[in-house]
Amino acid sequence: MCISFQVGIDPVKILSDIWTAMARPFGYLKDPEARITRLQNAMGKLRSKRGDLIDRLRLAELAGQTPTHQVRDWLEKFDAVVAKVSKIQTDHQKGSSFRFPINRRSEESLADMAELEGFVFAIVATRLPPNGVQKVPADLPANLNMGSLGSYLSQLKAHIQDESSRIIGIWGMGGVGKTTLLQSLNSALLSSSESAQMRPEFEHVIWTVASKDYKLGKLQRDIARRLGLPLRKDRVLQAKEIFDFLKNKSFLLLLDDLWKPVDLAQVGIPQPIGAGASGDGAAKQKVVFTTRLEGVCGHMQARPRMKLECLDKDEAWLLFQEKVGEETIRAHARILQLARRVAEECDGLPLALVVIGTAMSTKKTPKEWQNTITLLQKSRSNEIHGMEDKILPKLKFSYDNLTDEIIRKCFLLCSLWPEDHSISKTDLIECWMGHGLVDERKFDNINEAYDSGHALIGSMQAACLLERGDDEDKEVKMHDVIRDLALWIASNCGDKPNKFIVSSGTTTFKDTQGEVERISLVRSDVCDTSGLPANCSKLETLMLQESISFKSIVTGFFEATGALTYLDLSYTAIYDLPDSIGQLSKLRYLNLSHTNIPMLPSQLGYLQELRFLLLRDLESIIIPDGVLGKLVMLSVIDMTHTWCENWRELSKFRGCLKGVGIVLETVEALHQLAKFPNVPTWRLGLRKLLGFKGPLQLLSSAQLGSRNIRSSIQMLKIEHCESLEVVSMESSGEGNSHGNQKWYLSRLEEVELRGLLELKEIVWRGVVPAEMLPSLTVLKISGCLKLANISWVMRLPSLEVLTVHRCGKLEQVIHDEHEVRSVAGGDAFPSLRKLCLSELGSLRMFANGLFTFPSLEILQVIRCPQMKTLPFQPEVGREKFREIWGAREWWDKLEIEDNVRAALLPCFKMRVNR
């Protein structure tokens, strides 16, 4: 629908009248002044309740107690309500013309305050048991726990036991195994056999990483997360909370990768003490950190200090031999001798041995090995913290050995993220696409292009150039030495140090004019572009994402950056895109997701080379008429979670779209979309659907069954359709066939059903879930208060993550007993790795029967008071489970055998409700 206004007509007044007409039937136009008064009165009562609660907490803390999960949850909800009410009052004072949303928000806030006011606290604080040790991924192979590393680990354990050792420093060159030693200690603490003497002495073992771009606030937040404490923006307040929590407790802080001294007092860490330093019974408090710099050990007053040396020749050869493999070593009689020479060139550096050994694992002729020796001996050297000529030229071989120039360029772009940053695989692939390294036009749809990107990531992981990130499935990391290698190579091995400029802190630029090609200020403190080089005639890449202080592009900047091809402004506070954007004639990639931009300038239509326009999570965006039609090279426009009124212009697009993300608000709009064959729907959001009760026939040719949707849809989200009662996955003759050939939603990976208050059932007839949704890996169902049966989920063969939240009528996840009996235990949920059940007040059990869950790793049961049994067979659970999250009260009331409880106890993680 397109709305036009005559000259002289006030469009704001007209839209306000439209809101008024829409809102009147819902009763939202009562006296706003009265609502504000009610808000103020309710907030006054709530503040009094909070004051009483804080007084009780102070008394409890003096007794060494910690606030309960309910209290923390209540206080966080209180803060959220205060922020919401403050925003409403500000909007009201500004005289907003749109009273409908203000009144609606007022009603919601009053309801939230009533819920908080009515909450009764039986207890406000308690003494918590130890929160245990968290598992962290290992950087290097397990066999490094033998030999010299095993000796180092024994020394470290002895130092920790020594009452006179309080702060222990581990230092050495990059890649020597400092992090691995710390991880080995953490793993030892996880094992009851290894830590029988140590573990009871520490109530809390805290793992965190400082990194080169260390920031006090980030370090505090990491520690607070580990301890389950609320996150605070105020660093002084955060330090106080950490200090008050730890001051009377025993703890071991494992602090990895320090590049400069850390003021532990500023962080909130109590001055570490030995077990007997303050008398009998004093809490044992220790800090262990790693660094490349001995000076950091001195400033941190570390006693003792442990220096890690490289592996000796025999240990290095054993490690290298393992990575190359026996088959390759024996492929030719000369390779054994040549392999020893290559191992010697690695100078005992574990990281180099792993990386180069892996690269050589497929080289089975003497000529290849001799060539490797020559390359290692002749590579140019450069400095990396005093050991450059012995590290980077040797590590560069792994880069040179990559299969082609495309993957080498992809590798270099990985270095544009901050050190120790866990990079989203999706973000990384989109970066490669935006730079033209993964050409989406070679593929039938955008999903195939992403598959190609994931294959590149796999190749780099296999070559030890990328490693698993914090979320093993969705993220990757670069080891700091490997990242330094990439930046060194990108700077022409040090000859042009300004080609890549990467910083996540406050940055000033000197002598960079005309030479810089890529600037990455991800998570930086920059506020606008005024501090960037005035003349960036060769600048091709500018990454500013997650720089939350960034607000504007200064006048003249785009005129000076005519070579710019890649611009990422996502997750910034920018509120306006200047008209001069139209001068970026070479721009291929523009990301404005999660910003405050309400409207695109008409000059955007001049970007004849633009291929990627990402407008995710903007709530709404105005695109001037005719702009989309001018972007003839556009491949992807993603408006996931963003409403755009004139989306229908896409039907007139003259180019070749590969993927579209879109939000629709009526069934009629969905029918229209289904008729646009040139709009390949990639990510689809359906919301509101006002007055439509259903059934929503998703498989019909007028909906998901249309060719342009079914062949490319990867994500489906249906939310806040307050009237929708039935969703139908039902064959309607033509519903799941095309001619004589059946079709299915082969690319659909994520489905979310959210806030469907009247939804009663999801009907499956004539269609088998396993056939229709063969690739569905993530399913989230939340806020469907009347939904009582989701038994069909057990028929999804690829389902890896199942989340069910706030479905009050659900008594069993698998309700159909016939379904349970008809599916053999091993055939149900074959791929499920994570099961999350939360705020399900009626849930009594998962099913009338137990499943094997052959792939299940994580179980979360939060605020499900009636669920007193586990969904899996105990003997399987003991072997397969890594983590079980829940409240202590729920864990204690589980109806399981004592031996099963004891076996699962190491997996149990006490959840702090938020």
PAZA-338628 format. One record per residue (C-alpha): residue in three letters; x, y, z. Coordinates in steps of 0.05 Angstrom, whole numbers, plus 5000, padded with zeros to 4 digits. Layout:
N
ALAXYZ
...
END
This chain:
914
MET500050005000
CYS502750694981
ILE500151325016
SER501052004984
PHE499352695012
GLN497253334977
VAL501453954986
GLY499354335048
ILE496653715084
ASP500153535149
PRO501852795143
VAL503452735217
LYS496352965235
ILE493252475185
LEU497351895213
SER495452105283
ASP488052085263
ILE489151395233
TRP492251165299
THR486351465336
ALA481351085293
MET485150435301
ALA486050515375
ARG479050725396
PRO476050015394
PHE481649775440
GLY480550315492
TYR487350635488
LEU485051365487
LYS483451475559
ASP486152105593
PRO493752055585
GLU494952525644
ALA491152045689
ARG495451465663
ILE501851845678
THR499351985749
ARG497651255759
LEU504651075735
GLN507851555784
ASN503751305843
ALA505150575826
MET512550725819
GLY512751065887
LYS509950435921
LEU514750005883
ARG520750425903
SER518650345976
LYS518349585967
ARG525249595936
GLY528050015994
ASP525549506044
LEU528548946004
ILE535349286000
ASP535349376076
ARG534148636085
LEU539648466035
ARG544748896072
LEU543548526136
ALA544047856099
GLU550648056066
LEU553648226134
ALA552247496151
GLY556047266089
GLN549747086050
THR548347205976
PRO541747455945
THR537146905919
HIS535746815846
GLN528647075856
VAL531247715888
ARG536347845832
ASP530947715780
TRP526148195816
LEU531348745820
GLU533148685747
LYS525748715728
PHE525049325773
ASP530749675736
ALA527549505669
VAL520849795692
VAL524150435716
ALA527450525649
LYS520950395612
VAL516950885655
SER522251415648
LYS521851355572
ILE514251405574
GLN514652035617
THR519852345570
ASP515552205509
HIS509452485544
GLN513153125563
LYS515353205491
GLY507953215471
SER508152605426
SER502652625373
PHE501751885377
ARG498151745442
PHE496351035422
PRO503350735433
ILE504451145496
ASN497950915527
ARG499250205507
ARG506150225538
SER503150535601
GLU498349955608
GLU503949465599
SER508349815651
LEU502549845702
ALA501649095693
ASP509048965703
MET509149395766
ALA503049035793
GLU506548375784
LEU512748625820
GLU508748955876
GLY505048305889
PHE511247875895
VAL512547605965
PHE519647415986
ALA519946826033
ILE527546906038
VAL531947426006
ALA538947126013
THR542346466026
ARG549146146029
LEU550745865960
PRO554945235947
PRO560945295900
ASN559045455828
GLY564344975803
VAL569144995745
GLN567145155674
LYS569944775616
VAL573945175565
PRO576144935496
ALA583444705490
ASP587945055440
LEU593044495431
PRO592643735430
ALA591743325493
ASN598442985486
LEU601743645507
ASN599543465577
MET605442985577
GLY612843165577
SER614743875596
LEU607544135600
GLY605943585650
SER611843815691
TYR609444545687
LEU602544325709
SER605443965770
GLN609344585788
LEU603245025781
LYS599044565826
ALA604544595878
HIS604845355876
ILE597245385885
GLN597844925946
ASP603345355975
GLU600345836025
SER605546376011
SER603646395936
ARG598046885923
ILE598947165853
ILE602346685804
GLY604946935737
ILE606046495676
TRP609946825620
GLY613146635554
MET612846765480
GLY606546725439
GLY604446025420
VAL608845685472
GLY603045385511
LYS601345885566
THR593845865552
THR594245105544
LEU597445045613
LEU591945465644
GLN586645055607
SER590044415632
LEU589444675703
ASN582144835692
SER581044135664
ALA584643825724
LEU579844205770
LEU574043915730
SER576343205743
SER574942935812
SER580742445806
GLU585643015789
SER582943515839
ALA581143105900
GLN585543545944
MET584644215910
ARG577444285890
PRO574244345960
GLU578944925975
PHE575745375922
GLU568445555922
HIS569245915855
VAL574045805797
ILE573546385749
TRP576346355678
THR576947005637
VAL581147305582
ALA584148005584
SER587348065514
LYS591348635483
ASP585349105479
TYR583849005553
LYS578149425580
LEU576249445653
GLY568749425640
LYS569148815595
LEU573548435645
GLN568648605701
ARG562648365659
ASP566147715642
ILE567547575716
ALA560547775735
ARG557647295684
ARG561846735711
LEU559346875781
GLY552146965760
LEU552047695783
PRO547848245751
LEU551448645697
ARG552349385712
LYS554349955666
ASP557450325724
ARG564450035734
VAL564850255807
LEU558249925823
GLN560349295786
ALA566849265824
LYS563149335890
GLU558448765873
ILE564248305853
PHE568148495916
ASP562148395963
PHE560747715931
LEU567947455936
LYS570747785999
ASN568947226046
LYS569546655996
SER575246225971
PHE576546315897
LEU581546185842
LEU581846705786
LEU584946455721
LEU586547075680
ASP589146925610
ASP593147355561
LEU595147985599
TRP598748525558
LYS598949045613
PRO598049035689
VAL590948965715
ASP588949335778
LEU585248775814
ALA582149265863
GLN579049665806
VAL576149015778
GLY573248845846
ILE577748265863
PRO579548235938
GLN586948245954
PRO588747505946
ILE590747166011
GLY593646496028
ALA589645996068
GLY593546136132
ALA595346866119
SER589647146160
GLY588946616213
ASP585645936215
GLY579445856173
ALA580946446127
ALA578446386056
LYS583646166006
GLN584146665948
LYS588946595890
VAL590246915822
VAL593846575764
PHE595146965700
THR598846885634
THR602647405594
ARG607947465541
LEU611448015580
GLU615747905641
GLY614748635660
VAL607348495672
CYS609347975723
GLY613448495759
HIS607949025760
MET602848505783
GLN607648305840
ALA607147575819
ARG610647085866
PRO612646605838
ARG613646705764
MET613746125716
LYS617046205648
LEU614845705595
GLU620145495545
CYS619045175478
LEU618944415472
ASP625544055469
LYS627443695405
ASP624543015425
GLU617843295450
ALA617343745389
TRP618443155342
LEU613142735378
LEU608043295370
PHE609843445297
GLN609742705280
GLU602742635309
LYS600143215267
VAL603342965202
GLY600942255213
GLU604341585207
GLU601641455137
THR605042075109
ILE611541955147
ARG612141255117
ALA609941455046
HIS617241505023
ALA623841295055
ARG626642005053
ILE620742355084
LEU622542155156
GLN629242525152
LEU626143125116
ALA620443155166
ARG625443195224
ARG628743795190
VAL621944145182
ALA620444005256
GLU627144315274
GLU625444935234
CYS619445035280
ASP624245165339
GLY619944765387
LEU614145265384
PRO607844835396
LEU603245275354
ALA608145255295
LEU608844505301
VAL601344405300
VAL599944885242
ILE605644665197
GLY604943925215
THR597643945195
ALA599344295130
MET604443745113
SER599743175130
THR597943075056
LYS604943185026
LYS607542495008
THR613442624961
PRO620642834980
LYS620343424932
GLU614443734970
TRP618143665035
GLN624643955007
ASN620644534979
THR617744655048
ILE624644675080
THR626945185028
LEU620845625039
LEU621645615114
GLN628945795109
LYS627946375059
SER621546705085
ARG622347435103
SER622447575177
ASN619048125217
GLU618448285290
ILE613048015334
HIS614648185406
GLY622047995399
MET621047315366
GLU618547515297
ASP624047215255
LYS622946545289
ILE615346535284
LEU611946915228
PRO616146695168
LYS615145975189
LEU607646055203
LYS606946405136
PHE607845735103
SER600945525125
TYR598246135091
ASP602246005027
ASN599845285028
LEU592445475024
THR589245214960
ASP588045874922
GLU588446624926
ILE581046684945
ILE581846305010
ARG588246685025
LYS584547345019
CYS578947065062
PHE584046885115
LEU586947585116
LEU580047895126
CYS579147475189
SER584347935222
LEU579548535218
TRP576048325282
PRO579048495350
GLU583848025385
ASP580547455423
HIS573947635389
SER569247055377
ILE567047185306
SER560146995281
LYS560846525222
THR555046885189
ASP558447565197
LEU564947275170
ILE561646975109
GLU557847615095
CYS564447995099
TRP567447535047
MET561247615003
GLY561448375010
HIS568748364987
GLY567047934927
LEU570847324951
VAL564646894955
ASP560747064892
GLU553446974907
ARG551647034833
LYS554846364818
PHE549446014859
ASP542045904850
ASN540246214917
ILE543646554975
ASN543645925018
GLU548445574971
ALA553146174976
TYR553046105052
ASP554545365045
SER560745555004
GLY562846035059
HIS562145495113
ALA566545035070
LEU571945575070
ILE571545625146
GLY572244875151
SER578444895108
MET581645425152
GLN579845035215
ALA582944415185
ALA589344805172
CYS589345065245
LEU588545785221
LEU581745855254
GLU579445525318
ARG572745425352
GLY569546035382
ASP565546125446
ASP559545825412
GLU562745235377
ASP557245175324
LYS556345905306
GLU563046245319
VAL570446195305
LYS576746525333
MET583746685309
HIS589446515356
ASP593047165371
VAL599546945338
ILE595746725276
ARG592047385275
ASP598647755280
LEU601147325222
ALA595147535180
LEU596248275195
TRP603648205180
ILE602147885112
ALA596848405097
SER602048955109
ASN606548655055
CYS610548305109
GLY611648955146
ASP613349405087
LYS606649765088
PRO604249745160
ASN598350205147
LYS594749785094
PHE590549455149
ILE588849885209
VAL585349495264
SER583549775332
SER578049685383
GLY579950255429
THR580751005423
THR584651105358
THR588651675328
PHE591451645257
LYS598251905237
ASP601651875170
THR596251435139
GLN593651875083
GLY593351545015
GLU596050875039
VAL590750545083
GLU586150055048
ARG582149755105
ILE580150055171
SER576849635225
LEU574349995288
VAL569849445313
ARG567649575385
SER571650225386
ASP570350875423
VAL570051305360
CYS564051785358
ASP564252005285
THR568852005224
SER572452655241
GLY578252285272
LEU579351845211
PRO584452035158
ALA582152635118
ASN584152345052
CYS582951605044
SER583151564969
LYS584950824971
LEU580350615029
GLU576150025008
THR573649755074
LEU570850115135
MET568149695193
LEU565050065251
GLN560149545277
GLU558849505352
SER561950195363
ILE556050415406
SER558451135412
PHE558751245337
LYS553351725314
SER554952085249
ILE558752135184
VAL561852825180
THR560953265119
GLY565953125064
PHE567952435087
PHE564552035032
GLU567152524980
ALA574252325001
THR573051575001
GLY570951444930
ALA574250754929
LEU569950494987
THR566749824971
TYR564949555040
LEU561449965096
ASP558949645160
LEU555350115209
SER551249585245
TYR550149625320
THR552150355323
ALA548150965346
ILE548151295278
TYR541451635265
ASP542251925195
LEU545451715130
PRO547952335091
ASP545852455020
SER553152414999
ILE552651655005
GLY550551694932
GLN557751874913
LEU560351194934
SER559650924863
LYS563750294879
LEU560150094943
ARG558049364942
TYR556149235015
LEU552249685063
ASN550049435132
LEU545549895172
SER542549365218
HIS541049525291
THR541950275281
ASN537350885293
ILE536551055219
PRO529051145203
MET529651305129
LEU534351195071
PRO536251785027
SER533851774955
GLN541151844933
LEU542051114953
GLY539250964884
TYR545751204853
LEU549550604881
GLN549750214817
GLU554649694845
LEU550949554910
ARG549848814920
PHE548348744994
LEU543549205033
LEU542548955104
LEU537049305144
ARG535748815201
ASP532448975267
LEU530649695252
GLU523349625273
SER521450015210
ILE524950345152
ILE522550835099
ILE525550715030
PRO523651274981
ASP519551064921
GLY523750844862
VAL530250724900
LEU529849964900
GLY528549944826
LYS534950324812
LEU539449824850
VAL540249384789
MET546148984818
LEU542748824884
SER543248094904
VAL541048104977
ILE536348575014
ASP535148335085
MET529748685126
THR529048135178
HIS525148415238
THR524249075200
TRP517649335172
CYS517949675104
GLU511449955076
ASN513449955003
TRP516449245000
ARG512149114939
GLU516949504896
LEU521348894897
SER516448574847
LYS518749074795
PHE526148944807
ARG529948874742
GLY536148534771
CYS537347834797
LEU535847774871
LYS538647184908
GLY535647294977
VAL530447735010
GLY528847815084
ILE522048115096
VAL516548235148
LEU509248195130
GLU503148385172
THR497148085134
VAL495447435101
GLU493747815038
ALA500848085036
LEU503447375041
HIS499047174982
GLN501847764942
LEU509047564958
ALA507646854934
LYS505847144866
PHE512547504857
PRO517046984823
ASN523047454822
VAL523147544898
PRO526746934929
THR524346965001
TRP530146785047
ARG527947015116
LEU520547125128
GLY517047445187
LEU509447435197
ARG506647865251
LYS500048155275
LEU495347865221
LEU489948275255
GLY483247915260
PHE485747285225
LYS484046655266
GLY486346155215
PRO487645625197
LEU494045905168
GLN495145435110
LEU502645485107
LEU503744955054
SER498845235003
SER501545514938
ALA499146194961
GLN503846175021
LEU510245775033
GLY508545304977
SER510045814923
ARG516445674885
ASN519746334903
ILE518946184977
ARG519645434985
SER526145384946
SER529845904987
ILE526646025055
GLN531745925111
MET528246245170
LEU520846325189
LYS518346725247
ILE510946805265
GLU509747275323
HIS504547695360
CYS498647445318
GLU493747525375
SER487747225339
LEU491146635305
GLU488345975331
VAL490745435282
VAL496945345239
SER496044805186
MET501644385157
GLU496644005115
SER496943745045
SER491644065002
GLY492443664939
GLU497444144907
GLY500144354975
ASN506443944974
SER507143744901
HIS509044084837
GLY506443704777
ASN508242984791
GLN514143164835
LYS513543274910
TRP516943874941
TYR519144035012
LEU522144615051
SER529144345043
ARG532644985064
LEU528445175124
GLU533145145184
GLU530045605237
VAL522845675259
GLU520246105316
LEU513046165341
ARG512546735390
GLY507047085427
LEU501346705393
LEU496646785451
GLU490646425420
LEU494345875383
LYS491345205402
GLU494144715353
ILE498944585296
VAL495644095249
TRP499543585208
ARG495443195157
GLY497942835095
VAL504943095108
VAL510742775145
PRO514843275186
ALA521342905171
GLU520142975096
MET517343685096
LEU522643975143
PRO528843555132
SER533744115150
LEU530244445209
THR535544515263
VAL532745055310
LEU525545085336
LYS523245605387
ILE516245625415
SER514646165466
GLY508646535492
CYS503646055461
LEU499246015523
LYS493845545496
LEU498345065457
ALA497744375490
ASN500943885441
ILE507443925402
SER508743175396
TRP510643265322
VAL517443545342
MET520042845354
ARG519342725280
LEU524443245260
PRO530842875242
SER535643475240
LEU533043845301
GLU538944065343
VAL535944605388
LEU528944575418
THR526645155462
VAL519745165494
HIS518145775537
ARG511846035572
CYS506845545542
GLY502345495603
LYS497744945579
LEU503244465560
GLU503343875608
GLN507943435567
VAL512543615509
ILE510842955476
HIS503542865491
ASP501442335440
GLU502741645471
HIS501541315404
GLU507141735374
VAL511841525431
ARG510340785420
SER510840825345
VAL517741135345
ALA523440715370
GLY527541065424
GLY533741135380
ASP529741425322
ALA526842015362
PHE530942645368
PRO537142345334
SER540543025327
LEU538043415387
ARG543843725425
LYS540444265467
LEU533644225502
CYS531144855537
LEU524744845578
SER522845475617
GLU516945785652
LEU512345195638
GLY507945205699
SER503744595678
LEU509344155652
ARG509543505690
MET514143085647
PHE517443075579
ALA513542465556
ASN510541815581
GLY517041445568
LEU524441575564
PHE528541735502
THR535841585489
PHE537442275460
PRO543842015427
SER546542715413
LEU543943115473
GLU549243535508
ILE545544085545
LEU539044065584
GLN535944695614
VAL529844665660
ILE528145355687
ARG521945505728
CYS518344865713
PRO516244695785
GLN512144075769
MET517243725726
LYS520743245773
THR523542735724
LEU529042755672
PRO527142615599
PHE532842145584
GLN534941455605
PRO539741535665
GLU545141085638
VAL545341485574
GLY545142145610
ARG551341965651
GLU555341855589
LYS552942395541
PHE551143005581
ARG555843595588
GLU551244095623
ILE544644075661
TRP542144765680
GLY536844895733
ALA535245195800
ARG538044845862
GLU531044735888
TRP529044375824
TRP535343945826
ASP534243745898
LYS527043525884
LEU528543105823
GLU525742405830
ILE532042015811
GLU536241485844
ASP541941725889
ASN547241395846
VAL544441735784
ARG544342415820
ALA551542305841
ALA553642125771
LEU550242735740
LEU552443225794
PRO558843445756
CYS554343645698
PHE549644065740
LYS550244825733
MET546045245779
ARG542145745739
VAL541346475760
ASN534446675737
ARG534247335700
END
